[in-house]
């Protein structure tokens, strides 16, 4: 199983992290469109939040 970078360890990207957390708490929001340049932690943040949710 590949190592997943923990969501809590992501530095910066406050708007992205807030949007993902809001959608995790209230799925009725409908989702988040994540855009950005290569290397901006888009996939890392999404995978990290998904891994955190699986652990709960």
N, C-alpha and C positions, 0 to 999 in steps of 0.2 A: 504494500500500500504506500503510495507516495506521501511524503511529508507535506502537510498543509500548514502554511504560515498562519498563525493565529490572528483573528480579526482585531483583537485588542492591541496587537503589536504594530499595527499600521500607523505611521506617523504622518500627520497632515491629512489632506483629503477630507476635511471635516464635513463638507457638504455631501460628499458621496457616502460617508459613513452614516450621517444623520438620515439621509434618504433611505438607505438600506435598512437601518434599524426601525424607521417608521413603517416601512412595508412589512417587516417581520412582525411588528406588534399589531398592525392593522392591515391584513391582506386585502381588505375592501378598497384600499387605495388604488389597486390595480397594477402596481409594479413600478419599476424604475428603468429608464433608459440611460445606460452608462456610455458616455462618449469621452474620448480624449486621445491624446497622442500615445504612441507606443511607450510602454514603460511607466505608465502613470498609476499602476496598481489596480486597474479595473478588475481583471480576472482574480487577482489575489484577494481583493476585498470580498467579492462575491463568493468565492470558494471558502474563504475564512469564515464568513457569516454562516454559510450552509453547514460547515463542520461544527460550528458552535451550537447551532440549532439541533443537530443530530445528537450532541452530547447531553442535551437537556432532557 
